[in-house]
Amino acid sequence: MSISTLSPLPLLLAQAPDDYAKPVSSLSPKYFELLEQNSHIIYPAIAILTLVLIAAGILQAWRTQDLDGLQKNEFKRAIVNELRRNISGMPGDLLAKSVGLDRLKTNRLLEQMQNEGLVVSHTNSQRLTVWRVRGAAPEAAARRY
């Protein structure tokens, strides 16, 4: 007697249904053939789409960070009024809180106003930049030793 005649495995395999089909997946040859045949169109299109999305994101971020002219003038007026109330000057952080604007935008406006000649700044002994309106207090004269 051989092992094959005693084992029920060959009988079970013979009775298995033949209607089994593999599931279709993304690894099917037709999917890869489509990519390989049209790779000269698909991959550059994906690259261009990616560059357009990146450029649109950069432009959107650039526009949202910048103030329009009317808002900028209103904040400049508020900054000048606040600095006139405090003749000795104010640090940029306190000025930003009192005006109600972001600290970085306030510093950008203050630097622009300094270039225009509206405000002046100096750094104190605590390494804090203090801003004041030009002409509101006596200018710091050079010390003579």
C-alpha positions in Angstrom: 0.0 0.0 0.0 1.3 3.4 -0.9 0.8 6.6 1.0 -1.2 8.2 -1.9 -3.9 5.6 -1.7 -4.3 6.0 2.1 -4.3 9.8 2.0 -7.7 11.6 1.4 -5.9 14.6 -0.1 -6.0 13.6 -3.7 -9.7 12.9 -3.4 -10.4 16.3 -1.8 -8.4 18.1 -4.5 -10.3 16.3 -7.2 -13.6 17.5 -5.7 -12.6 21.2 -5.5 -14.6 23.5 -7.6 -12.9 25.0 -10.7 -14.8 28.3 -10.7 -12.2 30.2 -8.5 -10.9 33.4 -10.1 -8.2 35.7 -8.7 -9.4 39.1 -7.5 -8.5 42.1 -9.7 -6.1 44.4 -8.1 -4.0 47.4 -8.9 -1.2 45.0 -9.7 -2.9 43.8 -12.8 -0.8 44.0 -16.0 -3.3 46.2 -17.7 -2.8 48.9 -15.1 1.0 48.9 -15.5 0.7 48.8 -19.3 -1.4 51.9 -19.2 1.2 53.7 -17.1 4.1 52.5 -19.2 2.5 53.4 -22.5 1.4 56.9 -21.4 4.3 57.7 -19.1 5.4 60.6 -21.4 2.0 62.3 -20.7 1.1 61.2 -17.2 4.2 62.0 -15.3 4.9 65.5 -16.7 1.2 66.3 -16.2 1.5 65.3 -12.5 4.7 67.4 -12.2 3.1 70.5 -13.7 0.0 70.1 -11.5 2.3 69.9 -8.4 4.1 73.0 -9.4 0.9 74.9 -10.0 -0.4 73.9 -6.6 2.8 75.0 -4.9 2.8 78.3 -6.7 -0.8 78.9 -5.8 -0.1 78.1 -2.2 2.8 80.6 -2.1 0.8 83.3 -3.7 -2.1 82.8 -1.3 0.2 82.9 1.7 1.9 86.0 0.4 -1.4 87.8 -0.1 -2.8 86.9 3.3 0.3 88.2 5.2 0.3 91.6 3.6 -2.1 94.4 4.6 -3.9 96.4 2.0 -3.2 100.2 1.8 -6.2 101.4 3.8 -5.6 99.0 6.7 -1.9 99.8 6.7 -2.7 103.5 7.0 -5.2 103.0 9.8 -2.7 100.9 11.8 0.0 103.5 11.2 -2.3 106.2 12.5 -3.1 104.1 15.5 0.6 103.5 16.1 1.4 107.2 15.9 -1.5 108.0 18.3 -0.3 105.4 20.8 3.3 106.7 20.6 2.1 110.3 21.1 0.4 109.1 24.3 3.7 107.6 25.5 6.3 110.3 24.6 9.2 108.3 26.1 8.5 105.4 23.6 7.2 101.9 23.7 8.6 98.5 22.9 7.2 96.8 19.8 5.4 94.0 21.8 3.4 96.5 23.9 2.7 98.6 20.9 1.3 95.5 19.1 -0.9 94.7 22.0 -2.3 98.2 22.3 -2.9 98.6 18.6 -4.4 95.0 18.2 -2.1 93.8 15.5 0.2 90.8 15.2 3.7 91.4 16.6 5.5 90.6 13.4 3.2 92.8 11.3 3.6 95.7 13.8 7.4 95.4 13.6 7.2 95.4 9.8 5.1 98.6 9.9 7.4 100.2 12.4 10.4 99.6 10.2 8.6 100.9 7.2 7.6 104.0 9.3 11.2 104.4 10.3 12.3 104.4 6.7 9.7 107.1 6.0 11.0 109.2 8.9 7.9 109.0 11.1 9.4 107.1 14.0 12.8 106.5 15.5 14.0 103.6 17.5 16.8 102.9 20.0 17.9 99.8 21.9 18.0 100.2 25.7 20.3 98.4 28.2 17.9 95.5 28.4 18.3 94.9 24.6 14.8 96.0 24.0 14.0 98.1 21.0 12.0 101.1 22.0 10.0 103.1 19.3 8.9 106.7 19.6 7.5 109.4 17.4 10.2 111.5 15.7 10.4 115.0 17.3 8.3 114.1 20.3 11.3 114.0 22.7 14.7 115.5 22.4 17.0 113.5 20.1 19.8 111.6 21.8 22.9 113.6 21.4 26.3 112.1 21.0 28.2 112.1 24.2 31.5 113.8 24.5 34.1 112.5 26.8 
